[in-house]
């Protein structure tokens, strides 16, 4: 079963009918797409590590020991092979970071919405016993 | 009505504003390097920021001095801005597909 996702419009003047949530409000509480965020971060992290490796290769030896990244990224070197290994590691780590960020942000948003709703309901029924 | 709204929220997905995300990340990245540099300057010592100064390999002109922190801010702002634009563009392309 797949739910159809609906991207929230960014146009401030977007109209809405009475039985729907206003787009401005929906935009504030809409969840992030974890896979899309993961891919976006993967592109950035993989790209950064690739560009950095390529730059260091072209520049030649420096005081910067970029090879030390192999402590975390197994097999990584400032070399031609290291460009591809770095791309893979960067993309992998970036995806996990992006996906995790979106999940945590969505969870935090869900907790916040639940709290707000619970408080509103408690306020609504606070005088329940008085009316009995 | 309540379930209708709940469904709307569940099926909605956020679209990012690339330029705003880029600006936010740019300010965040820039401030981080600015603060880190000035923290080391204020801390002082024999070799001030010996490791942070290695960033000049990627950012020519950057030094662990107050003027260098301004240069570092500029570099990191541009880097953060580009990262934000790329993240926003890729994310939006996937979400809208």
Backbone of each chain as ProteinMPNN parsed JSONL, in Angstrom:
{"seq_chain_A": "XXXXXXXXXXXXXXXXXXXXXXXXXXXXXXXXXXXXXXXXXXXXXXXXXXXXXXXXXXXXXXXXXXXXXXXXXXXXXXXXXXXXXXXXXXXXXXXXXXXXXXXXXXXXXXXXXXXXXXXXXXXXXXXXXXXX", "coords_chain_A": {"N_chain_A": [[0.849, -1.19, 0.0], [0.772, 2.07, -1.005], [1.091, 5.412, -0.091], [-0.019, 8.393, -1.576], [2.077, 11.076, -2.001], [1.973, 14.583, -1.383], [3.424, 17.368, -2.593], [3.922, 20.391, -0.832], [2.746, 23.53, -1.759], [4.757, 26.428, -2.322], [3.875, 28.933, -2.754], [2.803, 31.963, -1.391], [0.281, 33.05, -1.705], [-1.488, 31.016, -2.252], [-4.655, 29.529, -2.649], [-7.29, 28.065, -0.61], [-9.805, 25.632, 0.198], [-12.617, 25.559, 2.502], [-12.635, 23.117, 3.894], [-10.08, 22.219, 4.002], [-6.635, 22.269, 5.149], [-5.04, 25.419, 5.493], [-2.589, 26.32, 3.001], [-0.328, 27.719, 3.899], [-0.156, 27.041, 6.575], [0.012, 24.306, 6.41], [2.43, 24.07, 5.151], [4.165, 24.714, 7.159], [3.957, 22.592, 8.904], [4.359, 20.335, 7.449], [5.838, 17.141, 6.797], [9.335, 16.242, 6.231], [10.767, 14.668, 3.322], [12.305, 11.735, 3.799], [13.966, 10.031, 2.144], [14.494, 11.637, -0.088], [15.875, 13.7, 1.161], [18.051, 12.297, 2.105], [19.287, 11.483, -0.303], [19.937, 13.993, -1.352], [21.809, 14.95, 0.524], [23.69, 12.972, 0.195], [24.634, 13.474, -2.383], [25.856, 15.965, -1.951], [27.818, 15.43, 0.103], [29.331, 13.319, -1.016], [30.178, 14.626, -3.35], [31.672, 16.768, -2.265], [33.811, 15.436, -0.973], [34.988, 14.185, -3.14], [35.759, 16.36, -4.782], [37.524, 17.631, -3.03], [39.538, 15.684, -2.759], [40.426, 15.48, -5.405], [41.385, 18.082, -5.799], [43.493, 18.171, -3.944], [45.141, 16.237, -5.05], [45.875, 17.397, -7.487], [47.153, 19.655, -6.566], [49.35, 18.733, -5.184], [51.842, 17.607, -2.698], [51.015, 18.575, 0.644], [50.953, 20.132, 3.935], [48.726, 19.186, 5.076], [47.286, 16.272, 6.225], [45.359, 14.53, 4.643], [44.879, 11.919, 4.161], [44.394, 10.753, 6.554], [41.728, 10.453, 6.863], [41.161, 7.895, 6.266], [41.063, 6.545, 8.587], [38.454, 6.547, 9.328], [37.091, 6.128, 6.908], [37.412, 3.363, 5.346], [40.0, 2.288, 3.219], [40.318, 4.666, 1.886], [42.33, 7.008, 0.123], [44.458, 9.739, -0.887], [44.346, 9.646, -3.937], [43.902, 8.408, -7.354], [42.22, 6.174, -7.26], [41.266, 6.651, -4.74], [39.562, 8.795, -5.136], [37.205, 7.681, -6.163], [36.603, 5.859, -4.147], [36.312, 7.617, -2.023], [34.137, 9.054, -2.992], [32.111, 7.119, -2.862], [32.1, 6.531, -0.08], [31.545, 9.077, 0.976], [29.034, 9.577, -0.193], [27.555, 7.504, 0.949], [27.745, 7.983, 3.749], [26.684, 10.546, 3.762], [24.052, 10.035, 2.881], [23.016, 8.541, 5.017], [23.21, 10.47, 7.052], [21.511, 12.538, 6.058], [19.052, 11.176, 5.782], [18.661, 10.373, 8.407], [18.551, 12.881, 9.656], [16.151, 13.91, 8.547], [14.315, 12.025, 9.535], [14.541, 12.395, 12.333], [13.798, 15.07, 12.557], [11.149, 14.915, 11.601], [10.064, 13.26, 13.546], [10.363, 14.842, 15.821], [8.677, 16.936, 15.109], [6.243, 15.573, 15.009], [5.924, 14.85, 17.69], [5.716, 17.378, 18.829], [3.342, 18.34, 17.564], [1.508, 16.481, 18.573], [1.639, 17.091, 21.283], [0.675, 19.729, 21.288], [-1.905, 19.312, 20.342], [-2.946, 17.651, 22.354], [-2.847, 19.371, 24.565], [-4.646, 21.322, 23.705], [-6.984, 19.837, 23.593], [-7.245, 19.128, 26.269], [-7.662, 21.625, 27.414], [-10.05, 22.254, 26.218], [-11.813, 20.439, 27.372], [-11.593, 21.035, 30.037], [-13.469, 22.051, 31.824], [-15.234, 20.023, 32.089], [-16.198, 18.421, 34.243], [-17.469, 20.335, 35.758], [-19.724, 20.854, 34.364], [-21.32, 18.71, 34.714]], "CA_chain_A": [[0.0, 0.0, 0.0], [1.596, 3.277, -1.057], [0.334, 6.656, 0.063], [0.425, 9.407, -2.542], [2.544, 12.268, -1.303], [1.559, 15.836, -2.004], [4.327, 18.47, -2.254], [3.209, 21.592, -0.389], [3.094, 24.696, -2.565], [5.463, 27.485, -1.593], [3.345, 30.255, -3.083], [2.091, 32.469, -0.219], [-1.101, 33.408, -2.012], [-2.249, 29.849, -2.681], [-5.967, 29.518, -2.016], [-7.722, 26.79, -0.06], [-11.227, 25.555, 0.502], [-12.854, 25.562, 3.946], [-12.418, 21.826, 4.533], [-8.668, 21.828, 3.93], [-5.729, 23.094, 5.956], [-4.419, 26.455, 4.651], [-1.245, 25.912, 2.54], [0.713, 28.345, 4.728], [-0.065, 26.257, 7.817], [0.462, 22.959, 6.028], [3.854, 24.181, 4.821], [4.918, 24.77, 8.419], [3.916, 21.32, 9.642], [4.543, 19.198, 6.537], [7.083, 16.409, 7.082], [10.372, 16.169, 5.193], [10.853, 13.373, 2.63], [13.618, 11.247, 4.242], [14.802, 9.513, 1.054], [14.95, 12.779, -0.886], [16.881, 14.411, 1.951], [19.229, 11.426, 2.111], [19.948, 11.566, -1.614], [20.501, 15.348, -1.477], [23.025, 14.991, 1.353], [24.659, 12.055, -0.419], [25.23, 14.199, -3.515], [26.726, 17.019, -1.422], [28.973, 14.866, 0.825], [30.145, 12.606, -2.016], [30.779, 15.635, -4.214], [32.694, 17.52, -1.52], [34.995, 14.6, -0.752], [35.599, 13.971, -4.454], [36.409, 17.621, -5.193], [38.656, 17.866, -2.124], [40.597, 14.728, -3.123], [40.941, 15.884, -6.718], [42.132, 19.323, -5.594], [44.75, 17.834, -3.257], [45.972, 15.491, -6.009], [46.404, 18.349, -8.47], [47.996, 20.621, -5.861], [50.593, 18.106, -4.727], [51.962, 17.394, -1.254], [50.798, 19.702, 1.566], [51.062, 19.753, 5.356], [47.455, 18.58, 5.464], [47.279, 14.808, 6.081], [43.976, 14.174, 4.348], [44.812, 10.446, 4.183], [43.932, 10.311, 7.885], [40.302, 10.114, 6.753], [41.06, 6.427, 6.145], [40.735, 6.04, 9.924], [36.998, 6.349, 9.34], [36.654, 5.627, 5.602], [38.346, 2.291, 5.02], [40.464, 2.226, 1.828], [40.442, 5.994, 1.296], [43.65, 7.61, -0.051], [44.476, 10.851, -1.851], [44.82, 9.028, -5.183], [42.812, 8.274, -8.333], [41.271, 5.204, -6.696], [40.676, 7.302, -3.564], [38.463, 9.676, -5.573], [35.981, 6.874, -6.267], [36.301, 5.32, -2.81], [35.81, 8.763, -1.262], [32.787, 9.363, -3.491], [31.195, 6.119, -2.299], [31.998, 6.746, 1.37], [30.866, 10.362, 1.186], [27.619, 9.42, -0.539], [26.949, 6.615, 1.95], [27.625, 8.697, 5.031], [25.752, 11.658, 3.519], [22.686, 9.513, 2.828], [22.618, 8.2, 6.4], [23.024, 11.732, 7.781], [20.315, 13.219, 5.545], [17.882, 10.359, 6.114], [18.514, 10.466, 9.864], [18.114, 14.244, 9.976], [14.725, 14.029, 8.205], [13.549, 11.194, 10.471], [14.523, 13.037, 13.651], [13.006, 16.301, 12.43], [9.744, 14.526, 11.5], [9.656, 12.731, 14.855], [10.234, 15.997, 16.723], [7.478, 17.65, 14.681], [5.097, 14.752, 15.4], [5.789, 14.986, 19.15], [5.236, 18.74, 19.068], [1.939, 18.406, 17.144], [0.728, 15.687, 19.522], [1.578, 17.864, 22.527], [-0.21, 20.882, 21.075], [-3.267, 18.793, 20.23], [-3.352, 17.168, 23.687], [-3.103, 20.546, 25.411], [-5.874, 21.956, 23.224], [-8.109, 18.978, 23.997], [-7.395, 19.238, 27.728], [-8.261, 22.936, 27.683], [-11.433, 22.208, 25.737], [-12.622, 19.644, 28.3], [-11.17, 21.313, 31.417], [-14.631, 22.288, 32.671], [-16.153, 18.907, 31.838], [-16.833, 17.991, 35.492], [-18.332, 21.417, 36.216], [-20.98, 20.846, 33.592], [-22.116, 17.518, 35.056]], "C_chain_A": [[0.889, 1.246, 0.0], [0.715, 4.513, -0.972], [0.872, 7.679, -0.921], [0.848, 10.657, -1.775], [2.197, 13.508, -2.106], [2.529, 16.939, -1.63], [3.526, 19.723, -1.903], [3.706, 22.791, -1.171], [3.764, 25.771, -1.723], [4.891, 28.865, -1.859], [2.476, 30.768, -1.937], [0.615, 32.74, -0.482], [-1.973, 32.247, -2.427], [-3.565, 29.77, -1.915], [-6.291, 28.133, -1.468], [-9.207, 26.814, 0.19], [-11.375, 25.397, 2.01], [-12.504, 24.237, 4.628], [-10.968, 21.355, 4.43], [-7.828, 22.751, 4.807], [-5.12, 24.153, 5.05], [-2.992, 26.058, 4.272], [-0.123, 26.483, 3.397], [0.942, 27.545, 6.004], [0.49, 24.87, 7.516], [1.961, 22.962, 5.729], [4.711, 24.157, 6.092], [4.974, 23.417, 9.114], [4.087, 20.106, 8.737], [5.856, 18.488, 6.846], [8.076, 16.482, 5.922], [10.347, 14.776, 4.574], [12.232, 12.782, 2.963], [14.525, 10.763, 3.105], [15.363, 10.657, 0.208], [16.048, 13.542, -0.154], [18.183, 13.609, 1.997], [20.004, 11.515, 0.808], [20.626, 12.929, -1.781], [21.812, 15.46, -0.694], [24.095, 14.087, 0.768], [25.383, 12.749, -1.566], [26.244, 15.224, -2.998], [27.989, 16.423, -0.776], [29.904, 14.117, -0.132], [30.885, 13.584, -2.905], [31.9, 16.387, -3.523], [33.976, 16.711, -1.352], [35.735, 14.344, -2.066], [36.385, 15.203, -4.897], [37.648, 17.884, -4.335], [39.831, 16.947, -2.486], [41.26, 15.126, -4.436], [41.826, 17.125, -6.599], [43.493, 19.04, -4.958], [45.694, 17.065, -4.182], [46.649, 16.433, -6.987], [47.396, 19.309, -7.823], [49.342, 20.033, -5.43], [50.667, 18.033, -3.224], [51.763, 18.69, -0.453], [51.009, 19.202, 2.991], [49.809, 19.008, 5.825], [47.468, 17.078, 5.183], [45.848, 14.328, 5.868], [43.762, 12.661, 4.349], [44.288, 9.915, 5.514], [42.435, 9.991, 7.895], [40.089, 8.608, 6.656], [40.835, 5.772, 7.512], [39.243, 5.75, 10.033], [36.507, 5.695, 8.049], [37.679, 4.614, 5.1], [38.701, 2.299, 3.521], [40.681, 3.585, 1.185], [41.895, 6.458, 1.247], [43.507, 8.834, -0.955], [45.136, 10.32, -3.116], [43.633, 8.913, -6.131], [41.753, 7.302, -7.81], [40.53, 5.821, -5.505], [39.529, 8.228, -3.926], [37.151, 8.894, -5.577], [35.57, 6.29, -4.913], [35.713, 6.427, -1.923], [34.399, 9.14, -1.682], [31.766, 8.413, -2.872], [30.982, 6.33, -0.795], [31.209, 8.014, 1.681], [29.378, 10.252, 0.918], [26.902, 8.561, 0.506], [26.703, 7.323, 3.267], [26.619, 9.845, 4.893], [24.311, 11.184, 3.512], [22.172, 9.205, 4.233], [22.331, 9.47, 7.202], [21.723, 12.432, 7.366], [19.04, 12.494, 5.939], [17.59, 10.475, 7.616], [18.006, 11.83, 10.285], [16.611, 14.394, 9.721], [13.864, 13.226, 9.176], [13.416, 11.871, 11.833], [13.66, 14.297, 13.621], [11.504, 15.96, 12.371], [9.22, 14.01, 12.845], [9.435, 13.88, 15.84], [8.959, 16.778, 16.4], [6.225, 16.909, 15.134], [4.849, 14.88, 16.903], [5.201, 16.354, 19.502], [3.748, 18.868, 18.721], [1.043, 17.658, 18.117], [0.553, 16.438, 20.839], [0.592, 19.024, 22.397], [-1.662, 20.422, 21.043], [-3.789, 18.342, 21.599], [-3.692, 18.338, 24.608], [-4.426, 21.213, 25.026], [-7.09, 21.152, 23.663], [-8.355, 19.078, 25.503], [-8.047, 20.559, 28.112], [-9.741, 22.947, 27.325], [-12.341, 21.493, 26.742], [-12.274, 19.917, 29.765], [-12.357, 21.52, 32.366], [-15.678, 21.18, 32.505], [-16.92, 18.528, 33.106], [-17.802, 19.052, 36.02], [-19.706, 21.385, 35.547], [-21.878, 19.659, 33.95], [-23.142, 17.796, 36.156]], "O_chain_A": [[1.676, 1.441, 0.926], [-0.276, 4.639, -1.69], [2.085, 7.815, -1.081], [0.074, 11.219, -1.001], [2.135, 13.484, -3.335], [2.501, 17.421, -0.497], [2.569, 20.07, -2.594], [4.907, 23.05, -1.249], [3.396, 25.999, -0.571], [5.342, 29.854, -1.281], [1.519, 30.102, -1.542], [-0.205, 32.664, 0.434], [-3.088, 32.455, -2.906], [-3.596, 29.923, -0.694], [-5.641, 27.148, -1.821], [-9.804, 27.875, 0.373], [-10.4, 25.136, 2.715], [-12.123, 24.224, 5.799], [-10.67, 20.203, 4.744], [-8.245, 23.854, 5.16], [-4.714, 23.83, 3.934], [-2.257, 25.525, 5.103], [0.903, 25.834, 3.606], [2.075, 27.388, 6.459], [1.317, 24.335, 8.254], [2.667, 21.995, 6.012], [5.831, 23.647, 6.094], [5.93, 23.126, 9.833], [3.974, 18.971, 9.198], [6.867, 19.134, 7.123], [7.699, 16.749, 4.781], [9.95, 13.812, 5.228], [13.238, 13.279, 2.457], [15.721, 11.054, 3.102], [16.536, 10.656, -0.165], [17.026, 13.977, -0.762], [19.275, 14.173, 1.935], [21.231, 11.611, 0.812], [21.745, 13.015, -2.286], [22.799, 15.999, -1.195], [25.282, 14.404, 0.839], [26.6, 12.626, -1.704], [27.348, 15.34, -3.531], [29.1, 16.861, -1.073], [31.124, 14.269, -0.063], [32.07, 13.407, -3.187], [32.955, 16.62, -4.112], [35.079, 17.218, -1.558], [36.964, 14.293, -2.092], [37.532, 15.098, -5.332], [38.687, 18.304, -4.843], [40.98, 17.387, -2.513], [42.484, 15.113, -4.563], [42.884, 17.206, -7.223], [44.512, 19.592, -5.373], [46.912, 17.227, -4.101], [47.836, 16.296, -7.282], [48.365, 19.727, -8.456], [50.34, 20.746, -5.325], [49.699, 18.348, -2.532], [52.271, 19.75, -0.82], [51.215, 18.011, 3.224], [49.829, 18.299, 6.831], [47.64, 16.659, 4.039], [45.21, 13.796, 6.777], [42.642, 12.175, 4.513], [43.803, 8.787, 5.6], [41.937, 9.342, 8.815], [38.999, 8.102, 6.921], [40.467, 4.601, 7.595], [38.824, 4.831, 10.736], [35.633, 4.829, 8.072], [38.69, 4.981, 4.501], [37.814, 2.313, 2.667], [41.175, 3.663, 0.061], [42.618, 6.316, 2.233], [42.537, 8.944, -1.704], [46.331, 10.517, -3.338], [42.508, 9.266, -5.78], [40.554, 7.562, -7.9], [39.347, 5.56, -5.284], [38.62, 8.432, -3.122], [36.129, 9.362, -5.075], [34.39, 6.228, -4.569], [34.756, 6.209, -1.18], [33.566, 9.5, -0.85], [30.701, 8.833, -2.418], [29.854, 6.312, -0.302], [30.323, 8.019, 2.536], [28.557, 10.758, 1.684], [25.775, 8.863, 0.897], [25.608, 7.274, 3.826], [25.808, 10.085, 5.788], [23.437, 11.848, 4.071], [21.048, 9.558, 4.592], [21.345, 9.544, 7.935], [20.939, 12.861, 8.213], [18.069, 13.113, 6.376], [16.446, 10.648, 8.036], [17.144, 11.941, 11.156], [15.884, 14.93, 10.556], [12.804, 13.691, 9.595], [12.331, 11.92, 12.413], [12.889, 14.554, 14.545], [10.688, 16.628, 13.006], [8.084, 14.287, 13.229], [8.458, 13.896, 16.589], [8.25, 17.225, 17.302], [5.261, 17.526, 15.587], [3.705, 15.003, 17.339], [4.316, 16.472, 20.35], [2.979, 19.439, 19.494], [-0.045, 18.124, 18.454], [-0.524, 16.432, 21.435], [-0.221, 19.265, 23.289], [-2.538, 21.051, 21.636], [-4.934, 18.62, 21.955], [-4.686, 18.307, 25.333], [-5.215, 21.612, 25.883], [-8.108, 21.721, 24.058], [-9.498, 19.109, 25.96], [-8.879, 20.612, 29.019], [-10.567, 23.549, 28.011], [-13.49, 21.887, 26.94], [-12.619, 19.123, 30.64], [-12.272, 21.21, 33.554], [-16.865, 21.393, 32.757], [-18.136, 18.337, 33.067], [-18.815, 18.731, 36.642], [-20.704, 21.835, 36.109], [-23.04, 19.602, 33.548], [-23.883, 16.895, 36.55]]}, "seq_chain_B": "XXXXXXXXXXXXXXXXXXXXXXXXXXXXXXXXXXXXXXXXXXXXXXXXXXXXXXXXXXXXXXXXXXXXXXXXXXXXXXXXXXXXXXXXXXXXXXXXX", "coords_chain_B": {"N_chain_B": [[-13.762, 15.19, 9.63], [-11.525, 15.692, 11.273], [-9.951, 13.434, 10.705], [-9.611, 13.857, 8.044], [-8.004, 16.124, 7.965], [-5.794, 15.07, 9.241], [-5.018, 13.169, 7.394], [-4.317, 14.832, 5.328], [-2.03, 16.072, 6.381], [-0.389, 13.855, 6.719], [-0.011, 13.046, 4.093], [1.189, 15.176, 2.982], [4.211, 16.791, 1.942], [7.205, 18.469, 2.631], [8.412, 21.201, 0.703], [11.486, 22.62, -0.157], [12.974, 25.894, 0.174], [15.393, 26.89, -1.843], [17.222, 29.089, -1.886], [16.859, 30.293, 0.61], [17.6, 28.204, 2.298], [20.249, 27.926, 1.536], [21.264, 30.434, 2.328], [20.886, 30.275, 5.092], [22.498, 28.051, 5.782], [24.921, 29.042, 4.899], [25.375, 31.25, 6.623], [25.491, 29.827, 9.025], [27.702, 28.038, 8.65], [29.735, 29.902, 8.101], [29.744, 31.413, 10.476], [30.543, 29.454, 12.269], [33.263, 28.925, 11.598], [34.274, 31.483, 11.942], [33.852, 31.927, 14.693], [35.308, 29.77, 15.777], [37.906, 30.374, 14.965], [38.366, 32.869, 16.239], [38.038, 32.098, 18.871], [40.293, 30.498, 19.283], [42.259, 32.449, 18.935], [41.784, 34.152, 21.101], [42.227, 32.354, 23.131], [44.919, 31.932, 22.921], [48.467, 31.052, 23.304], [51.351, 28.978, 22.437], [51.592, 27.926, 19.741], [49.324, 29.202, 17.922], [46.343, 27.977, 16.817], [47.405, 25.928, 15.093], [46.526, 23.674, 13.731], [44.02, 24.396, 12.672], [44.812, 26.307, 10.905], [45.574, 24.899, 8.718], [43.493, 24.841, 7.009], [43.928, 26.677, 5.112], [44.923, 25.421, 2.942], [42.767, 24.675, 1.4], [41.34, 27.059, 1.434], [42.666, 29.672, 0.211], [44.505, 32.348, 1.64], [43.312, 32.344, 4.07], [43.899, 32.715, 7.526], [44.854, 32.163, 10.98], [43.921, 34.598, 12.355], [42.34, 37.733, 13.304], [41.558, 39.132, 11.001], [41.836, 37.045, 9.223], [39.775, 35.424, 10.109], [37.578, 36.737, 9.141], [37.966, 36.45, 6.409], [37.777, 33.686, 6.326], [35.123, 33.408, 7.128], [33.839, 34.433, 4.866], [34.579, 32.562, 2.869], [33.445, 30.193, 3.955], [30.791, 30.939, 4.053], [30.117, 31.134, 1.359], [30.583, 28.467, 0.6], [28.695, 27.128, 2.247], [26.364, 28.278, 1.237], [26.335, 27.31, -1.402], [26.146, 24.558, -0.857], [23.632, 24.504, 0.378], [21.983, 25.341, -1.743], [22.376, 23.207, -3.539], [21.47, 20.991, -2.008], [18.78, 21.758, -1.644], [17.886, 21.907, -4.333], [18.25, 19.255, -5.327], [16.692, 17.796, -3.496], [14.117, 18.955, -3.876], [13.691, 18.284, -6.54], [13.445, 15.507, -6.44], [11.242, 15.219, -4.727], [9.213, 16.473, -6.176], [9.037, 14.87, -8.365]], "CA_chain_B": [[-12.994, 16.439, 9.486], [-10.237, 15.516, 11.935], [-9.156, 12.449, 9.958], [-9.302, 14.478, 6.756], [-6.843, 16.981, 8.215], [-4.672, 14.19, 9.572], [-4.585, 12.58, 6.119], [-3.651, 15.898, 4.574], [-0.694, 16.262, 6.955], [0.397, 12.651, 6.451], [0.303, 12.961, 2.665], [1.933, 16.368, 2.552], [5.668, 16.709, 2.108], [7.735, 19.821, 2.556], [9.272, 21.646, -0.4], [12.458, 23.551, 0.418], [13.34, 27.105, -0.549], [16.84, 26.701, -2.024], [18.016, 30.28, -1.531], [16.804, 30.484, 2.066], [18.413, 27.15, 2.914], [21.635, 28.294, 1.249], [21.641, 31.562, 3.182], [20.955, 29.792, 6.483], [23.696, 27.219, 5.927], [26.067, 29.931, 4.714], [25.592, 31.99, 7.881], [25.872, 28.848, 10.045], [29.077, 27.59, 8.382], [30.62, 31.057, 8.253], [29.844, 31.75, 11.903], [31.304, 28.404, 12.952], [34.698, 29.15, 11.392], [34.59, 32.78, 12.545], [33.924, 31.741, 16.148], [36.399, 28.841, 16.084], [39.171, 31.099, 14.781], [38.528, 33.877, 17.288], [38.196, 31.383, 20.147], [41.702, 30.106, 19.38], [43.06, 33.673, 19.096], [41.605, 34.602, 22.494], [42.83, 31.354, 24.01], [46.36, 32.188, 22.854], [49.351, 29.89, 23.377], [52.6, 29.026, 21.666], [51.247, 27.775, 18.317], [47.883, 29.502, 17.868], [45.583, 27.399, 15.701], [48.304, 25.271, 14.136], [45.763, 22.728, 12.899], [42.964, 25.112, 11.935], [45.472, 27.065, 9.836], [45.715, 24.023, 7.55], [42.362, 25.102, 6.099], [44.402, 27.554, 4.028], [45.155, 24.562, 1.763], [41.55, 24.786, 0.579], [40.885, 28.451, 1.411], [43.844, 30.549, 0.142], [44.349, 33.64, 2.315], [42.803, 32.151, 5.428], [44.895, 32.624, 8.595], [44.245, 32.219, 12.32], [43.977, 35.977, 12.855], [40.985, 38.29, 13.207], [41.284, 39.391, 9.581], [41.677, 35.715, 8.62], [38.453, 34.882, 10.447], [36.623, 37.37, 8.216], [38.155, 35.765, 5.126], [37.215, 32.346, 6.525], [33.663, 33.541, 7.119], [33.403, 34.596, 3.469], [34.723, 31.268, 2.19], [32.474, 29.227, 4.477], [29.453, 31.383, 3.674], [29.926, 30.725, -0.044], [30.477, 26.999, 0.606], [27.394, 26.781, 2.833], [25.316, 28.712, 0.31], [26.312, 26.348, -2.519], [25.627, 23.298, -0.312], [22.19, 24.689, 0.572], [21.332, 25.378, -3.067], [22.418, 21.841, -4.102], [20.547, 20.15, -1.219], [17.414, 22.181, -1.973], [17.553, 21.568, -5.72], [18.129, 17.789, -5.463], [15.542, 17.38, -2.676], [12.875, 19.376, -4.534], [13.528, 17.538, -7.797], [12.953, 14.166, -6.095], [9.9, 15.345, -4.136], [8.242, 16.879, -7.209], [9.02, 13.87, -9.46]], "C_chain_B": [[-11.579, 16.266, 10.056], [-9.342, 14.561, 11.159], [-8.748, 13.013, 8.606], [-8.042, 15.35, 6.875], [-5.593, 16.148, 8.474], [-4.1, 13.568, 8.285], [-3.812, 13.593, 5.288], [-2.208, 16.082, 5.049], [0.199, 15.07, 6.616], [0.84, 12.573, 4.998], [1.073, 14.172, 2.142], [3.423, 16.136, 2.735], [6.251, 18.089, 1.823], [8.6, 20.062, 1.32], [10.194, 22.72, 0.159], [12.644, 24.783, -0.456], [14.873, 27.112, -0.638], [17.658, 27.886, -1.512], [18.027, 30.523, -0.02], [17.664, 29.458, 2.776], [19.896, 27.464, 2.732], [22.114, 29.42, 2.149], [21.813, 31.105, 4.637], [22.223, 28.967, 6.699], [24.962, 28.057, 5.8], [26.4, 30.681, 5.994], [26.084, 31.037, 8.972], [27.334, 28.419, 9.87], [30.073, 28.719, 8.627], [30.835, 31.401, 9.712], [30.685, 30.724, 12.649], [32.804, 28.64, 12.822], [35.141, 30.467, 12.034], [34.789, 32.622, 14.056], [35.094, 30.839, 16.533], [37.749, 29.554, 16.003], [39.409, 32.075, 15.928], [38.657, 33.253, 18.682], [39.665, 31.007, 20.351], [42.606, 31.324, 19.579], [42.996, 34.148, 20.558], [42.264, 33.646, 23.485], [44.351, 31.54, 24.055], [47.194, 30.91, 22.919], [50.549, 30.03, 22.471], [52.334, 28.938, 20.154], [49.737, 27.957, 18.173], [47.258, 28.898, 16.611], [46.43, 26.724, 14.653], [47.541, 24.329, 13.194], [44.696, 23.422, 12.065], [43.559, 25.883, 10.753], [45.652, 26.229, 8.571], [44.553, 24.187, 6.561], [42.783, 25.989, 4.931], [44.786, 26.746, 2.78], [43.964, 24.669, 0.815], [41.095, 26.233, 0.414], [42.101, 29.37, 1.387], [43.571, 31.906, 0.803], [43.856, 33.506, 3.735], [43.961, 31.999, 6.413], [44.173, 32.622, 9.933], [44.551, 33.587, 12.927], [42.563, 36.545, 12.739], [40.609, 38.558, 11.751], [41.054, 38.071, 8.844], [40.315, 35.115, 8.912], [37.377, 35.483, 9.549], [36.708, 36.725, 6.839], [37.53, 34.365, 5.201], [35.702, 32.367, 6.511], [33.148, 33.614, 5.682], [33.461, 33.273, 2.719], [33.621, 30.291, 2.629], [31.044, 29.634, 4.138], [29.146, 30.918, 2.251], [29.739, 29.205, -0.125], [29.111, 26.553, 1.13], [26.25, 27.133, 1.904], [25.181, 27.715, -0.842], [25.718, 25.011, -2.045], [24.104, 23.381, -0.146], [21.43, 24.669, -0.743], [21.26, 23.953, -3.642], [21.438, 20.927, -3.353], [19.091, 20.479, -1.592], [16.994, 21.736, -3.367], [17.334, 20.064, -5.879], [16.886, 17.299, -4.715], [14.229, 17.72, -3.397], [12.615, 18.591, -5.81], [12.944, 16.149, -7.508], [11.515, 14.242, -5.579], [8.851, 15.64, -5.209], [8.112, 15.843, -8.323], [7.806, 12.951, -9.308]], "O_chain_B": [[-10.585, 16.632, 9.429], [-8.152, 14.813, 10.969], [-7.68, 12.694, 8.083], [-7.154, 15.321, 6.023], [-4.499, 16.463, 8.006], [-2.887, 13.456, 8.111], [-2.811, 13.276, 4.645], [-1.288, 16.228, 4.244], [1.37, 15.23, 6.273], [1.934, 12.092, 4.702], [1.543, 14.183, 1.004], [3.835, 15.361, 3.598], [5.835, 18.778, 0.891], [9.417, 19.221, 0.946], [9.746, 23.624, 0.864], [12.49, 24.721, -1.676], [15.561, 27.312, 0.363], [18.649, 27.714, -0.802], [19.046, 30.902, 0.557], [18.372, 29.78, 3.731], [20.696, 27.291, 3.652], [23.227, 29.377, 2.673], [22.76, 31.499, 5.317], [22.936, 29.163, 7.684], [25.949, 27.82, 6.496], [27.559, 30.744, 6.405], [26.975, 31.381, 9.748], [28.109, 28.436, 10.826], [31.108, 28.529, 9.266], [31.961, 31.65, 10.142], [31.448, 31.073, 13.55], [33.536, 28.567, 13.809], [36.233, 30.561, 12.596], [35.764, 33.118, 14.621], [35.794, 31.113, 17.507], [38.618, 29.366, 16.855], [40.49, 32.115, 16.515], [39.307, 33.816, 19.563], [40.213, 31.171, 21.441], [43.6, 31.251, 20.302], [44.012, 34.496, 21.161], [42.782, 34.055, 24.524], [44.984, 31.333, 25.09], [46.698, 29.821, 22.629], [50.745, 31.058, 21.822], [52.8, 29.781, 19.388], [48.97, 27.001, 18.286], [47.605, 29.267, 15.49], [46.211, 26.914, 13.457], [47.873, 24.207, 12.014], [44.489, 23.085, 10.899], [42.898, 26.086, 9.734], [45.858, 26.772, 7.486], [44.627, 23.726, 5.422], [42.106, 26.055, 3.904], [44.953, 27.308, 1.698], [44.125, 24.744, -0.403], [40.531, 26.596, -0.618], [42.539, 29.816, 2.448], [42.539, 32.53, 0.557], [43.964, 34.445, 4.524], [44.897, 31.24, 6.161], [43.015, 33.031, 10.018], [45.327, 33.712, 13.874], [41.686, 35.916, 12.145], [39.497, 38.256, 11.318], [40.199, 37.979, 7.963], [39.755, 34.392, 8.088], [36.385, 34.827, 9.233], [35.695, 36.48, 6.183], [36.852, 33.921, 4.275], [35.063, 31.47, 5.961], [32.169, 32.962, 5.32], [32.518, 32.903, 2.021], [32.963, 29.656, 1.806], [30.18, 28.776, 3.956], [28.072, 30.385, 1.971], [28.853, 28.717, -0.826], [28.453, 25.705, 0.527], [25.279, 26.385, 1.791], [24.074, 27.325, -1.216], [24.895, 24.409, -2.735], [23.382, 22.444, -0.488], [20.366, 24.058, -0.848], [20.224, 23.54, -4.163], [20.675, 20.185, -3.97], [18.282, 19.58, -1.824], [15.881, 21.248, -3.56], [16.353, 19.64, -6.491], [16.12, 16.488, -5.237], [13.341, 16.874, -3.512], [11.47, 18.268, -6.129], [12.067, 15.673, -8.229], [10.673, 13.425, -5.95], [7.737, 15.119, -5.156], [7.19, 15.918, -9.135], [7.61, 12.048, -10.122]]}, "name": "protein", "num_of_chains": 2, "seq": "XXXXXXXXXXXXXXXXXXXXXXXXXXXXXXXXXXXXXXXXXXXXXXXXXXXXXXXXXXXXXXXXXXXXXXXXXXXXXXXXXXXXXXXXXXXXXXXXXXXXXXXXXXXXXXXXXXXXXXXXXXXXXXXXXXXXXXXXXXXXXXXXXXXXXXXXXXXXXXXXXXXXXXXXXXXXXXXXXXXXXXXXXXXXXXXXXXXXXXXXXXXXXXXXXXXXXXXXXXXXXXXXXXXXX"}
